[in-house]
Amino acid sequence: MVHDRLLDATHLDPLKTLILPNIAALSDAQCTQLRAFVQRGGGLVATYETSLYNEWGTQRKTLA
């Protein structure tokens, strides 16, 4: 398990894959960190409404 405030390279790079089970609310900064993880070769599995809302609960037009 990884705390949602620890999505930086230091904490994620030892991992091969992240599974986000319906983590509906993610900030833009967290989405950027997750994209960077994937760009560095990490795997990402996200289900259902993951990233559909920002940290304030406002719905995005598309999944982040």
Backbone as CSV, one residue per row, in Angstrom:
resi,resn,N_x,N_y,N_z,CA_x,CA_y,CA_z,C_x,C_y,C_z
1,MET,0.839,-1.176,0.000,0.000,0.000,0.000,0.882,1.237,0.000
2,VAL,0.422,2.244,-0.699,1.134,3.520,-0.775,0.169,4.626,-0.361
3,HIS,0.606,5.480,0.517,-0.220,6.614,0.939,-0.388,7.569,-0.232
4,ASP,-1.571,8.128,-0.393,-1.832,9.011,-1.536,-1.034,10.305,-1.506
5,ARG,-0.385,10.602,-0.402,0.477,11.793,-0.311,1.938,11.455,-0.601
6,LEU,2.209,10.186,-0.911,3.577,9.730,-1.153,3.705,9.132,-2.554
7,LEU,3.286,9.884,-3.547,3.320,9.390,-4.922,4.535,9.890,-5.699
8,ASP,5.566,10.312,-4.986,6.780,10.802,-5.635,7.664,9.628,-6.056
9,ALA,8.670,9.929,-6.862,9.558,8.893,-7.403,10.240,8.086,-6.305
10,THR,10.618,8.719,-5.225,11.294,8.020,-4.136,10.457,6.866,-3.602
11,HIS,9.163,7.093,-3.480,8.284,6.069,-2.917,7.734,5.104,-3.963
12,LEU,7.602,5.549,-5.205,6.983,4.701,-6.220,7.973,3.873,-7.040
13,ASP,9.163,4.379,-7.247,10.102,3.686,-8.133,10.456,2.254,-7.705
14,PRO,10.441,1.921,-6.423,10.690,0.513,-6.065,9.552,-0.427,-6.491
15,LEU,8.412,0.126,-6.876,7.246,-0.682,-7.231,7.175,-0.912,-8.733
16,LYS,6.578,-2.020,-9.123,6.406,-2.314,-10.545,5.047,-1.858,-11.051
17,THR,4.016,-2.022,-10.231,2.655,-1.712,-10.654,1.872,-1.108,-9.500
18,LEU,1.042,-0.129,-9.826,0.101,0.435,-8.862,-1.303,0.031,-9.281
19,ILE,-2.118,-0.329,-8.308,-3.522,-0.636,-8.559,-4.348,0.389,-7.795
20,LEU,-5.151,1.152,-8.541,-5.993,2.183,-7.937,-7.445,1.724,-8.033
21,PRO,-7.977,1.113,-6.963,-9.332,0.581,-6.993,-10.370,1.660,-6.683
22,ASN,-10.868,2.303,-7.726,-11.898,3.322,-7.592,-11.469,4.475,-6.683
23,ILE,-10.275,4.995,-6.921,-9.796,6.169,-6.195,-10.352,7.385,-6.941
24,ALA,-11.596,7.715,-6.656,-12.337,8.694,-7.454,-11.707,10.088,-7.422
25,ALA,-11.245,10.536,-6.275,-10.729,11.901,-6.142,-9.208,11.907,-6.108
26,LEU,-8.619,12.521,-7.126,-7.166,12.714,-7.200,-6.897,14.138,-7.643
27,SER,-5.937,14.764,-7.027,-5.576,16.128,-7.433,-4.820,16.092,-8.760
28,ASP,-4.723,17.248,-9.399,-3.940,17.347,-10.632,-2.491,16.964,-10.369
29,ALA,-1.975,17.369,-9.218,-0.587,17.049,-8.865,-0.402,15.536,-8.719
30,GLN,-1.361,14.862,-8.090,-1.267,13.409,-7.948,-1.335,12.725,-9.309
31,CYS,-2.191,13.222,-10.190,-2.289,12.648,-11.540,-0.981,12.831,-12.294
32,THR,-0.348,13.973,-12.121,0.949,14.228,-12.750,1.991,13.243,-12.221
33,GLN,1.991,12.998,-10.931,2.933,12.044,-10.340,2.682,10.631,-10.860
34,LEU,1.429,10.255,-11.027,1.117,8.926,-11.552,1.529,8.802,-13.009
35,ARG,1.327,9.851,-13.803,1.777,9.831,-15.202,3.292,9.671,-15.269
36,ALA,4.002,10.384,-14.405,5.461,10.299,-14.381,5.911,8.883,-14.025
37,PHE,5.224,8.240,-13.092,5.531,6.856,-12.720,5.415,5.937,-13.935
38,VAL,4.352,6.099,-14.696,4.152,5.273,-15.892,5.204,5.589,-16.951
39,GLN,5.534,6.864,-17.110,6.564,7.256,-18.089,7.925,6.667,-17.731
40,ARG,8.155,6.430,-16.445,9.411,5.810,-16.000,9.352,4.284,-16.106
41,GLY,8.256,3.745,-16.634,8.164,2.310,-16.842,7.253,1.566,-15.892
42,GLY,6.623,2.263,-14.967,5.719,1.609,-14.026,4.396,1.251,-14.670
43,GLY,3.737,0.267,-14.103,2.423,-0.137,-14.587,1.333,0.481,-13.726
44,LEU,0.179,0.721,-14.341,-0.931,1.339,-13.614,-2.231,0.674,-14.018
45,VAL,-2.981,0.220,-13.015,-4.318,-0.323,-13.225,-5.263,0.553,-12.423
46,ALA,-6.230,1.165,-13.100,-7.195,2.044,-12.436,-8.595,1.581,-12.795
47,THR,-9.460,1.467,-11.785,-10.796,0.960,-12.029,-11.869,2.011,-11.777
48,TYR,-12.990,1.800,-12.425,-14.239,2.531,-12.269,-14.066,4.051,-12.369
49,GLU,-14.249,4.802,-11.283,-14.225,6.268,-11.346,-12.875,6.868,-10.952
50,THR,-11.824,6.098,-10.942,-10.525,6.616,-10.537,-10.189,7.866,-11.338
51,SER,-9.887,8.950,-10.649,-9.480,10.264,-11.172,-10.614,11.060,-11.804
52,LEU,-11.861,10.632,-11.646,-12.983,11.367,-12.243,-13.231,12.698,-11.543
53,TYR,-12.791,12.817,-10.288,-13.004,14.038,-9.505,-11.664,14.598,-9.033
54,ASN,-11.611,15.913,-8.866,-10.406,16.513,-8.296,-10.480,16.432,-6.773
55,GLU,-9.485,16.988,-6.111,-9.422,16.881,-4.650,-10.544,17.611,-3.940
56,TRP,-11.267,18.472,-4.639,-12.381,19.225,-4.048,-13.728,18.560,-4.352
57,GLY,-13.693,17.444,-5.074,-14.917,16.739,-5.411,-15.592,17.225,-6.679
58,THR,-14.935,18.121,-7.401,-15.479,18.611,-8.659,-15.205,17.592,-9.758
59,GLN,-16.254,17.246,-10.487,-16.103,16.231,-11.525,-15.355,16.794,-12.729
60,ARG,-14.400,16.009,-13.218,-13.684,16.370,-14.439,-14.522,15.980,-15.646
61,LYS,-14.250,16.608,-16.784,-14.973,16.273,-18.008,-14.593,14.886,-18.496
62,THR,-13.335,14.498,-18.274,-12.855,13.158,-18.630,-11.979,12.652,-17.487
63,LEU,-11.718,11.379,-17.503,-10.811,10.818,-16.501,-9.427,11.429,-16.675
64,ALA,-8.776,11.703,-15.573,-7.442,12.295,-15.644,-6.446,11.251,-16.070
